[in-house]
Amino acid sequence: MTSTTVLEAIAEPTRRRILDAIRDGERSVGDLVEIIGMHQPGISRHLKVLRDAGLVEVRRDAQRRLYRLRAQPLMELDQWLEPYRLEWSNRLDNLERHLERTADGGLVRFERFLAYPIQEVWAAITLPERLGDWWPPMAAEITVDLREGGRIVFEWPDLDFPTMEFEITRVEAPTLLEHKHTSPGSWMRWELEETDEGTRLLATYSVPDIDMAIDRGDVVGLHYSLDRLDPALSGNPVGWDNDAFQKLLATYAQERLGNS
């Protein structure tokens, strides 16, 4: 079984929830319908994908089919990911280190130390032509009205994809930018601090449902975009690599499976 097939299988949030449900014992389709809260045909489709990836096994018990976890592909994936885990070891902290659950949902924090002047980093997170080098996953037309009450807008000329629009709530150039995000009640804060070596950047993302933000890929997307910021500042921006994003997503998924 190829690592790509397993990655594709566990990249989908519902399939990860199914693996969570069968990790400690066998479950019938009816059990999974009740646990996951999805209709039976949908559960059956997800189970087929997981079976094709070798992640679940099934046995008959009278009129029922019982599904259980097959861990071998995850062990093989863990071995395959090891070099990437070492590569990310200085950036991918345990989830508990940068995820904080709160009464209102949760906070996601990423810290980066960048060897560039604070004005350069500020420009990279506020100028439309610089934002396009590292933040969006695809070509975007970006406008920024940099004032309280102004908006940051991402439009996608090559795709039929909803426009992303964030209202700016605080601006203190060049040290603080705060704006709303896509989900109701969510916001982002960018804090910049000048250091002897350059700039410390702290990105904070507040969400009403932290698990949904992880499952939907928001947290991994922010992590990966920030990994692209340093090359963009150097004048050598790197394009969005979906394979690298999927590997990072799989690492997060494994972390959650291991800690749940």
Backbone bond lengths (Angstrom), bond angles and torsions (degrees), N, CA, C in turn:
res aa  C-N    CA-C-N  psi(-1)  N-CA   C-N-CA  omega(-1)  CA-C   N-CA-C  phi
1 M - - - 1.462 - - 1.531 109.33 -
2 T 1.320 117.68 131.43 1.458 120.93 -175.49 1.517 110.71 -80.77
3 S 1.358 114.42 151.19 1.457 119.37 176.66 1.511 111.00 -62.58
4 T 1.364 117.13 -34.24 1.454 120.04 -179.49 1.515 110.84 -60.12
5 T 1.342 117.70 -42.94 1.463 120.88 -179.99 1.520 110.89 -62.17
6 V 1.334 117.24 -43.88 1.460 120.71 179.14 1.521 110.43 -64.57
7 L 1.333 117.44 -42.70 1.462 120.87 177.94 1.513 110.98 -58.48
8 E 1.325 116.82 -45.60 1.457 120.35 -179.68 1.518 110.70 -62.61
9 A 1.343 116.20 -37.82 1.461 119.78 -178.55 1.523 111.99 -66.60
10 I 1.343 117.61 -44.90 1.469 119.36 -174.52 1.518 112.60 -87.15
11 A 1.347 117.42 -5.04 1.469 119.11 177.77 1.517 111.72 -70.14
12 E 1.340 118.03 -20.64 1.467 121.87 -176.81 1.530 109.16 -88.07
13 P 1.336 118.69 126.15 1.471 121.07 -173.31 1.526 114.41 -58.26
14 T 1.332 118.20 -40.89 1.464 119.71 -178.09 1.512 110.90 -63.94
15 R 1.339 117.27 -38.07 1.465 119.29 179.64 1.525 111.19 -67.71
16 R 1.327 117.53 -32.56 1.470 118.95 174.87 1.520 110.65 -66.89
17 R 1.326 116.93 -36.25 1.477 119.94 177.59 1.528 110.55 -66.27
18 I 1.320 117.09 -36.18 1.467 120.04 177.18 1.525 109.90 -64.64
19 L 1.343 117.04 -43.17 1.466 119.79 177.53 1.523 110.73 -61.45
20 D 1.335 116.72 -39.78 1.470 119.56 175.62 1.522 110.67 -58.17
21 A 1.335 115.91 -42.01 1.469 120.90 -174.46 1.516 112.69 -69.62
22 I 1.332 117.88 -31.28 1.466 120.00 -176.85 1.523 112.55 -101.56
23 R 1.299 116.67 2.60 1.460 119.09 -176.33 1.520 112.28 -62.60
24 D 1.332 117.19 -37.14 1.460 120.64 -175.42 1.520 113.58 -98.12
25 G 1.329 117.93 3.33 1.464 118.89 179.68 1.510 112.21 165.91
26 E 1.309 115.64 173.01 1.458 121.37 -176.68 1.532 110.84 -72.80
27 R 1.326 114.75 148.38 1.458 121.71 176.45 1.517 109.10 -138.07
28 S 1.315 115.44 143.42 1.461 120.35 172.80 1.523 109.16 -85.74
29 V 1.335 115.75 167.75 1.466 119.12 175.82 1.520 110.04 -59.25
30 G 1.337 116.61 -40.71 1.459 119.88 178.70 1.520 112.22 -60.46
31 D 1.342 116.41 -41.11 1.465 119.81 176.76 1.530 110.47 -59.14
32 L 1.341 115.33 -45.17 1.462 119.86 -176.76 1.520 111.84 -68.92
33 V 1.323 117.37 -34.81 1.471 120.27 175.28 1.520 109.62 -58.38
34 E 1.338 116.20 -43.30 1.467 120.24 -178.78 1.533 111.55 -70.90
35 I 1.319 117.09 -41.61 1.468 120.59 -176.78 1.522 111.28 -70.39
36 I 1.328 116.64 -45.96 1.463 121.09 -174.54 1.523 111.69 -81.43
37 G 1.340 117.17 -28.86 1.461 120.18 -178.03 1.512 112.95 78.36
38 M 1.325 116.07 36.78 1.466 121.83 -179.80 1.516 108.45 -128.33
39 H 1.334 116.76 152.00 1.461 120.30 -179.83 1.523 110.56 -66.61
40 Q 1.333 115.76 158.84 1.465 121.64 -173.28 1.522 114.08 -59.88
41 P 1.350 120.35 -43.52 1.471 118.50 179.10 1.532 113.01 -59.37
42 G 1.343 116.53 -37.32 1.461 119.84 178.92 1.521 111.55 -66.23
43 I 1.338 117.24 -43.94 1.464 120.72 176.96 1.520 110.41 -60.82
44 S 1.324 116.80 -42.74 1.465 120.19 -179.27 1.521 111.68 -62.79
45 R 1.344 117.37 -38.79 1.463 120.06 178.23 1.525 110.90 -63.79
46 H 1.342 116.44 -43.30 1.460 119.57 179.25 1.532 111.14 -65.84
47 L 1.325 117.22 -38.64 1.463 120.30 178.42 1.523 111.23 -63.87
48 K 1.323 117.09 -36.25 1.465 119.90 177.99 1.526 110.67 -62.95
49 V 1.347 116.25 -42.92 1.469 119.27 177.99 1.527 110.29 -61.64
50 L 1.328 116.51 -43.68 1.465 120.45 -179.74 1.526 111.51 -65.99
51 R 1.329 117.10 -36.99 1.468 120.11 176.05 1.514 110.84 -66.41
52 D 1.329 116.98 -43.28 1.466 120.52 179.47 1.530 111.19 -61.40
53 A 1.338 116.12 -31.80 1.473 120.57 178.27 1.519 112.25 -83.12
54 G 1.337 116.83 -3.12 1.457 120.60 179.57 1.506 114.32 77.85
55 L 1.342 117.25 16.17 1.462 120.97 -175.11 1.522 113.69 -90.29
56 V 1.324 117.90 -17.21 1.459 120.86 176.80 1.524 109.37 -132.99
57 E 1.315 114.32 153.02 1.465 122.74 172.82 1.518 108.21 -119.33
58 V 1.324 116.35 157.26 1.458 120.75 -178.87 1.521 109.30 -133.22
59 R 1.322 116.22 143.89 1.471 121.59 172.28 1.511 108.87 -137.23
60 R 1.314 115.16 153.31 1.458 120.53 178.89 1.521 110.23 -88.46
61 D 1.313 115.17 139.72 1.464 122.60 173.51 1.524 106.45 -133.68
62 A 1.330 115.66 93.63 1.470 121.08 -172.67 1.521 109.10 58.98
63 Q 1.325 117.66 -117.64 1.457 121.07 -177.82 1.528 112.95 -90.99
64 R 1.308 116.51 -0.51 1.464 119.28 -175.85 1.517 111.19 -104.52
65 R 1.348 114.99 153.86 1.456 122.24 168.12 1.523 107.35 -107.84
66 L 1.320 116.49 126.98 1.458 121.28 -179.77 1.523 109.12 -110.69
67 Y 1.344 114.85 131.77 1.461 121.37 -175.59 1.522 109.29 -109.62
68 R 1.330 115.48 139.47 1.467 121.11 177.49 1.519 109.34 -137.69
69 L 1.323 114.84 158.14 1.457 121.82 -177.87 1.518 110.54 -71.51
70 R 1.321 115.41 138.54 1.468 122.07 169.75 1.524 106.50 -113.45
71 A 1.326 116.24 108.30 1.471 121.04 -168.40 1.520 113.93 -82.57
72 Q 1.326 118.57 -16.44 1.459 120.22 -173.21 1.535 113.69 -54.48
73 P 1.349 119.64 -46.15 1.474 118.10 179.28 1.521 113.14 -61.67
74 L 1.342 117.34 -33.07 1.460 119.34 177.57 1.526 110.95 -68.76
75 M 1.331 116.64 -35.21 1.462 119.76 176.39 1.526 110.29 -66.22
76 E 1.345 116.36 -41.70 1.463 119.93 177.64 1.533 110.45 -64.42
77 L 1.348 116.24 -40.03 1.461 120.08 177.69 1.521 110.68 -63.82
78 D 1.331 116.12 -39.45 1.462 120.30 178.96 1.529 110.68 -60.27
79 Q 1.337 116.82 -41.96 1.459 120.23 178.07 1.533 111.04 -65.49
80 W 1.332 115.94 -40.49 1.468 120.67 -178.94 1.528 111.14 -66.42
81 L 1.350 116.69 -34.48 1.453 120.92 -177.44 1.521 113.09 -79.42
82 E 1.328 117.87 -14.26 1.460 120.62 -172.34 1.532 113.15 -53.37
83 P 1.343 120.72 -45.94 1.474 118.42 179.03 1.525 112.62 -61.49
84 Y 1.350 116.67 -35.69 1.465 119.77 179.26 1.523 110.38 -71.97
85 R 1.327 116.01 -34.59 1.458 118.93 178.06 1.521 110.31 -64.16
86 L 1.322 116.87 -39.58 1.463 120.30 176.75 1.526 111.06 -64.69
87 E 1.355 115.19 -39.92 1.476 119.59 179.13 1.515 111.05 -61.82
88 W 1.348 116.27 -37.57 1.466 120.34 -177.07 1.521 112.77 -91.61
89 S 1.334 118.59 4.02 1.462 120.07 -168.69 1.517 112.86 -59.77
90 N 1.341 117.55 -30.94 1.459 119.96 179.55 1.520 113.03 -81.14
91 R 1.355 116.79 -8.49 1.468 119.32 -175.74 1.522 112.35 -119.83
92 L 1.342 117.07 -32.05 1.458 119.72 -177.23 1.515 109.75 -93.92
93 D 1.325 116.54 88.09 1.448 121.17 176.45 1.525 108.55 -73.07
94 N 1.329 116.55 164.62 1.457 118.84 170.08 1.518 109.37 -56.93
95 L 1.324 115.83 147.10 1.462 118.89 -174.53 1.519 111.90 -55.40
96 E 1.339 116.61 -34.56 1.458 118.66 -177.98 1.531 112.17 -63.33
97 R 1.333 117.71 -22.75 1.460 120.10 -176.18 1.518 112.31 -77.31
98 H 1.337 118.59 -27.34 1.455 117.67 179.62 1.523 113.27 -124.13
99 L 1.334 117.43 5.40 1.455 121.28 172.68 1.522 108.94 -114.62
100 E 1.300 115.55 125.80 1.471 120.48 178.85 1.523 108.65 -122.87
101 R 1.320 116.30 117.74 1.461 120.45 177.22 1.528 109.47 -81.65
102 T 1.318 116.11 134.93 1.458 121.90 -178.35 1.523 109.42 -129.58
103 A 1.336 115.30 172.35 1.467 119.52 178.80 1.519 111.49 -63.31
104 D 1.333 117.22 -26.38 1.467 121.40 -178.96 1.527 113.34 -94.56
105 G 1.327 117.69 1.06 1.460 120.61 -178.36 1.512 110.05 138.70
106 G 1.338 116.17 -95.84 1.448 118.02 179.44 1.515 112.49 -177.88
107 L 1.336 115.19 164.09 1.457 122.99 177.05 1.528 108.84 -120.88
108 V 1.314 115.36 136.39 1.461 122.18 175.08 1.525 106.58 -114.08
109 R 1.339 117.04 126.45 1.463 120.25 -178.07 1.525 110.05 -125.83
110 F 1.322 115.10 134.14 1.460 121.62 173.13 1.522 108.48 -127.75
111 E 1.317 115.85 134.05 1.458 121.94 179.65 1.529 108.89 -115.05
112 R 1.331 115.53 134.95 1.455 120.79 176.43 1.529 109.32 -133.07
113 F 1.317 116.38 137.59 1.453 121.99 173.26 1.524 107.25 -106.74
114 L 1.319 116.14 116.24 1.458 122.62 -170.86 1.515 110.11 -116.36
115 A 1.319 116.02 132.00 1.471 121.09 -175.44 1.525 111.06 -85.61
116 Y 1.339 115.08 53.63 1.468 120.75 -178.78 1.524 108.33 -141.72
117 P 1.327 117.73 151.44 1.470 120.53 179.77 1.525 110.97 -60.43
118 I 1.311 115.65 152.88 1.454 120.99 -175.97 1.532 111.49 -59.96
119 Q 1.331 117.88 -35.10 1.461 120.26 179.58 1.529 110.99 -65.61
120 E 1.334 117.11 -34.32 1.462 120.67 177.97 1.525 110.72 -66.97
121 V 1.323 116.34 -43.74 1.464 120.09 179.88 1.529 109.94 -66.85
122 W 1.327 116.66 -40.94 1.471 120.73 177.47 1.533 110.48 -58.70
123 A 1.326 115.85 -43.81 1.466 119.58 179.02 1.522 110.71 -61.86
124 A 1.335 116.96 -38.27 1.462 120.52 -177.44 1.519 112.72 -66.51
125 I 1.341 117.12 -26.85 1.472 118.48 -178.46 1.536 112.75 -101.74
126 T 1.341 117.07 -0.35 1.472 118.27 -177.76 1.523 114.30 -126.87
127 L 1.329 119.90 -22.05 1.457 121.02 -179.04 1.525 109.85 -90.07
128 P 1.324 118.30 130.49 1.463 120.36 -176.40 1.520 113.89 -54.29
129 E 1.346 116.38 -43.44 1.464 119.34 -176.93 1.523 112.20 -68.72
130 R 1.348 117.21 -22.28 1.463 120.73 178.12 1.527 111.02 -88.82
131 L 1.312 117.61 -36.50 1.464 120.94 178.35 1.525 111.76 -58.18
132 G 1.337 115.65 -39.40 1.455 119.72 -177.56 1.509 113.79 -64.31
133 D 1.343 117.44 -16.40 1.468 120.95 -179.32 1.524 113.08 -76.19
134 W 1.363 117.58 -18.41 1.464 116.67 -172.01 1.533 115.32 -143.91
135 W 1.337 119.17 -25.40 1.461 117.66 -172.52 1.529 113.64 -85.72
136 P 1.334 120.85 -58.35 1.468 119.22 -172.64 1.519 112.18 -74.34
137 P 1.334 116.62 152.11 1.469 120.67 -179.27 1.517 113.61 -81.16
138 M 1.328 117.75 -5.22 1.462 121.83 -177.20 1.526 108.52 -150.35
139 A 1.329 115.94 170.76 1.464 120.10 179.75 1.527 109.77 -58.68
140 A 1.334 115.83 132.89 1.460 120.20 -175.78 1.520 110.19 -139.97
141 E 1.325 114.41 148.55 1.461 121.02 168.65 1.521 106.84 -97.13
142 I 1.315 116.40 115.70 1.466 121.83 -171.07 1.516 110.05 -115.24
143 T 1.322 115.72 134.81 1.460 120.94 171.84 1.531 108.21 -126.96
144 V 1.326 115.25 144.15 1.462 121.23 179.86 1.521 108.62 -133.57
145 D 1.323 116.02 121.11 1.459 122.45 172.55 1.526 106.02 -105.40
146 L 1.336 116.73 90.39 1.456 122.75 -166.16 1.529 111.52 -80.47
147 R 1.312 114.66 79.62 1.463 122.49 176.19 1.516 107.57 -160.08
148 E 1.318 116.85 158.60 1.458 119.95 176.23 1.525 108.85 -62.79
149 G 1.310 116.18 126.93 1.456 121.34 -174.40 1.523 113.09 93.47
150 G 1.341 116.66 -13.41 1.458 120.87 175.22 1.518 110.93 -75.70
151 R 1.339 115.71 -178.21 1.453 119.12 -175.37 1.527 112.18 -136.45
152 I 1.335 114.02 148.89 1.459 122.37 167.97 1.523 106.06 -106.16
153 V 1.329 116.54 124.39 1.462 120.82 -173.54 1.521 109.87 -125.75
154 F 1.337 115.96 130.39 1.460 122.89 174.39 1.528 108.23 -114.70
155 E 1.323 116.91 120.07 1.459 122.37 173.75 1.512 108.60 -117.04
156 W 1.322 115.95 150.53 1.466 121.95 -170.59 1.529 109.30 -117.94
157 P 1.322 118.15 92.73 1.469 120.97 -172.68 1.521 113.93 -65.66
158 D 1.335 117.26 -25.97 1.459 120.14 -174.83 1.524 113.64 -98.59
159 L 1.341 116.90 0.00 1.462 119.77 -175.38 1.518 110.46 -137.69
160 D 1.325 114.97 150.22 1.462 120.79 172.11 1.529 107.47 -85.88
161 F 1.317 114.65 80.25 1.460 121.59 -172.54 1.515 107.94 -134.45
162 P 1.351 117.82 139.57 1.469 119.67 -176.27 1.527 112.83 -59.57
163 T 1.324 116.10 140.74 1.461 121.42 174.70 1.523 109.75 -63.50
164 M 1.332 117.26 137.43 1.456 122.55 174.15 1.521 108.17 -99.84
165 E 1.329 115.55 128.29 1.463 119.91 -176.92 1.525 109.31 -137.34
166 F 1.348 116.05 123.99 1.456 122.13 -178.01 1.526 109.52 -118.16
167 E 1.319 117.24 128.10 1.465 120.64 174.88 1.519 110.02 -82.37
168 I 1.328 116.53 131.00 1.464 121.90 178.48 1.527 108.96 -80.94
169 T 1.326 116.06 129.91 1.462 120.62 -177.53 1.531 113.49 -110.34
170 R 1.363 117.65 -25.24 1.475 120.37 177.30 1.520 109.20 -146.83
171 V 1.318 115.55 139.81 1.473 121.51 174.37 1.522 108.02 -139.07
172 E 1.323 116.57 122.55 1.464 122.25 172.83 1.530 106.44 -136.48
173 A 1.328 116.10 79.86 1.464 120.92 -175.16 1.529 110.71 -65.60
174 P 1.341 118.82 138.43 1.463 127.33 -1.15 1.525 112.59 -105.29
175 T 1.336 117.66 36.65 1.467 119.02 -171.86 1.526 114.16 -116.39
176 L 1.333 119.40 -16.00 1.460 119.06 -174.35 1.529 111.12 -150.68
177 L 1.328 114.34 130.53 1.463 121.90 171.28 1.512 107.43 -136.47
178 E 1.331 115.99 129.36 1.464 120.27 178.38 1.517 108.52 -132.62
179 H 1.320 116.24 137.35 1.462 120.13 -179.89 1.526 110.49 -151.05
180 K 1.308 116.19 159.12 1.455 121.02 174.85 1.527 109.16 -71.40
181 H 1.342 115.49 164.55 1.460 119.39 178.24 1.527 108.66 -124.04
182 T 1.339 116.20 -170.22 1.468 119.22 -168.68 1.533 113.28 -69.29
183 S 1.332 118.35 -44.37 1.466 120.48 -177.99 1.524 110.20 -74.84
184 P 1.342 118.42 140.05 1.464 120.42 176.47 1.526 111.08 -54.90
185 G 1.313 116.52 131.48 1.458 121.22 179.01 1.512 114.54 87.04
186 S 1.333 118.22 -2.65 1.469 119.98 -179.14 1.527 110.38 -97.29
187 W 1.328 116.16 154.51 1.457 121.19 178.09 1.526 109.80 -152.73
188 M 1.338 115.64 163.67 1.459 122.05 176.01 1.522 109.99 -129.19
189 R 1.326 115.23 143.72 1.462 121.33 176.83 1.532 108.13 -129.11
190 W 1.333 114.97 131.06 1.464 122.07 176.94 1.529 107.43 -113.07
191 E 1.339 117.30 116.83 1.457 122.26 -179.26 1.527 108.81 -114.77
192 L 1.322 116.47 127.14 1.461 122.50 -178.50 1.520 108.84 -116.98
193 E 1.337 114.90 136.85 1.466 121.02 179.25 1.522 108.69 -134.93
194 E 1.321 116.12 128.25 1.450 120.42 179.57 1.521 109.84 -72.61
195 T 1.340 116.69 135.85 1.464 122.32 177.92 1.524 109.01 -127.18
196 D 1.339 116.16 172.11 1.466 120.05 178.39 1.526 111.15 -62.81
197 E 1.352 116.25 -30.48 1.467 120.21 -176.71 1.523 112.83 -94.32
198 G 1.327 118.10 -9.22 1.461 119.88 -176.86 1.510 111.86 152.50
199 T 1.339 116.41 -109.27 1.463 120.88 -175.01 1.530 110.33 -142.55
200 R 1.326 114.39 135.52 1.460 120.44 169.86 1.521 107.46 -96.44
201 L 1.342 116.37 126.50 1.457 122.06 178.42 1.518 108.87 -114.07
202 L 1.321 116.78 127.24 1.456 122.34 174.18 1.524 107.86 -117.92
203 A 1.324 116.33 115.86 1.462 121.96 178.04 1.523 108.42 -104.62
204 T 1.331 116.98 122.95 1.463 122.62 -179.47 1.520 108.99 -118.77
205 Y 1.311 115.64 129.01 1.472 123.00 -178.84 1.521 107.24 -120.10
206 S 1.325 117.18 116.99 1.462 122.62 179.42 1.519 109.17 -101.46
207 V 1.334 115.98 127.88 1.464 120.63 -176.90 1.526 109.90 -132.81
208 P 1.339 117.64 147.53 1.462 119.73 178.16 1.524 113.07 -75.18
209 D 1.341 118.28 -21.90 1.470 122.10 -179.76 1.523 107.63 -138.11
210 I 1.326 116.53 99.43 1.459 120.18 -172.84 1.519 111.93 -69.99
211 D 1.346 117.75 -34.04 1.465 119.54 179.09 1.525 110.82 -66.70
212 M 1.325 116.71 -39.31 1.458 119.82 177.55 1.523 110.42 -63.75
213 A 1.341 116.57 -39.21 1.468 120.07 179.79 1.521 111.35 -63.54
214 I 1.327 116.93 -35.12 1.462 120.47 177.11 1.523 109.85 -71.74
215 D 1.342 117.02 -48.78 1.457 120.89 -177.25 1.522 111.91 -62.61
216 R 1.308 116.65 -36.61 1.463 120.96 -177.31 1.527 112.16 -76.18
217 G 1.319 116.65 -12.70 1.460 120.66 179.08 1.515 114.18 94.60
218 D 1.340 118.53 2.93 1.466 120.33 -178.19 1.527 111.69 -61.90
219 V 1.334 116.40 -44.79 1.457 120.46 -176.03 1.532 110.09 -67.58
220 V 1.338 115.70 -45.23 1.462 119.51 179.31 1.526 110.46 -65.19
221 G 1.343 116.38 -38.66 1.458 119.92 178.39 1.518 112.22 -61.24
222 L 1.350 116.88 -42.55 1.463 120.52 177.88 1.525 110.42 -64.15
223 H 1.331 115.95 -44.41 1.467 120.45 178.13 1.530 110.36 -56.44
224 Y 1.335 116.10 -49.33 1.466 119.52 -175.75 1.532 111.50 -68.80
225 S 1.330 116.73 -38.57 1.470 118.88 176.81 1.528 111.04 -61.15
226 L 1.322 116.70 -42.08 1.465 119.79 178.58 1.529 111.51 -65.52
227 D 1.336 117.41 -30.42 1.461 119.61 174.28 1.526 111.07 -64.83
228 R 1.329 117.63 -25.48 1.463 121.87 -179.62 1.537 112.15 -87.44
229 L 1.335 116.93 -9.49 1.462 120.04 -176.84 1.521 111.86 -67.45
230 D 1.324 118.00 -44.20 1.466 120.10 -177.61 1.534 111.79 -60.65
231 P 1.345 119.36 -48.29 1.478 118.36 175.78 1.525 112.94 -59.29
232 A 1.337 116.67 -36.48 1.463 119.35 178.66 1.524 110.84 -64.09
233 L 1.327 117.13 -40.68 1.462 120.90 178.70 1.527 111.33 -65.42
234 S 1.320 116.33 -30.16 1.469 120.28 -179.53 1.518 112.43 -76.61
235 G 1.345 116.42 -7.76 1.456 120.11 -177.24 1.503 113.75 89.89
236 N 1.349 116.45 7.50 1.463 121.54 179.27 1.522 110.16 -126.61
237 P 1.336 117.29 66.71 1.471 119.19 -177.41 1.525 111.62 -61.22
238 V 1.323 115.00 146.61 1.465 120.69 177.73 1.526 108.13 -109.82
239 G 1.313 115.92 142.64 1.453 120.61 178.89 1.518 111.45 -72.36
240 W 1.314 114.68 166.91 1.467 121.05 177.82 1.517 108.34 -70.22
241 D 1.320 117.58 120.56 1.458 123.93 179.16 1.521 107.72 -104.12
242 N 1.323 116.83 104.50 1.461 119.49 -175.08 1.523 112.14 -65.49
243 D 1.341 117.71 -31.15 1.465 119.69 177.24 1.524 110.21 -63.86
244 A 1.339 116.52 -44.08 1.469 119.90 178.74 1.529 110.54 -64.20
245 F 1.349 116.05 -39.44 1.465 119.49 178.21 1.528 110.74 -62.71
246 Q 1.347 117.39 -43.30 1.465 120.68 -179.56 1.526 111.26 -64.91
247 K 1.333 117.13 -37.22 1.464 119.51 177.58 1.521 110.95 -65.12
248 L 1.328 116.70 -41.45 1.458 120.28 177.29 1.520 110.45 -65.48
249 L 1.344 116.83 -40.58 1.462 120.99 176.86 1.523 110.56 -60.48
250 A 1.334 117.01 -41.04 1.459 120.92 179.35 1.521 111.10 -65.32
251 T 1.329 117.62 -36.37 1.461 120.93 177.90 1.524 110.62 -64.11
252 Y 1.322 116.59 -42.76 1.469 120.12 175.77 1.524 110.74 -62.88
253 A 1.336 116.44 -42.47 1.467 120.08 -179.74 1.520 110.39 -61.35
254 Q 1.336 117.09 -42.81 1.452 120.91 178.04 1.527 111.17 -63.04
255 E 1.329 116.03 -40.97 1.471 120.46 179.12 1.524 109.95 -59.92
256 R 1.333 116.44 -41.63 1.465 119.85 -179.23 1.510 110.77 -70.42
257 L 1.357 117.37 -41.82 1.465 120.06 177.80 1.517 110.59 -60.74
258 G 1.340 115.82 -37.57 1.455 119.34 -178.20 1.501 113.85 -73.99
259 N 1.350 117.21 -26.81 1.465 120.51 -175.18 1.510 113.66 -104.63
260 S 1.355 117.44 -7.81 1.471 118.24 -177.28 1.520 111.31 -81.49
